[in-house]
Amino acid sequence: VSSVVSATAPLFMVVMFFQKQIISGLTTGAVKG
């Protein structure tokens, strides 16, 4: 189980990071547009 967590945890962090970046990018684009 720990191996699965250690494998998915970094991926989950990356997904959350990019999700935040994409959302902020969309909101800035919407405000500018």
N, C-alpha and C positions, 0 to 999 in steps of 0.2 A: 504493500500500500504506500509506504513512504517513497518508493521509487516513482510511483505514479504521480504523487504530489510534487516531488522535486522536479519532475518532467513537465508538469502542467502549470506549476506556479509561475515560472518565468514567462511562459506563453500568455498566461492570464494577465500578468502585469503589462506585457507589451500590448495586448488587446485593449486593456483599459486606457493605457497611455494614448494610443492612436485614436481611440474612440473620443477621448477628451480633445485631442488635437483637431479631429474632423469636425466635432460639434462646434468648437470655437471658430474654426475656419468657415463653417456654414453660416454661423450667426454673424460674423464680420462681413461675409459676402452679402448676406441678406440686408444688413444695415447699410452697406455701401450702395447696393443696388437699389 
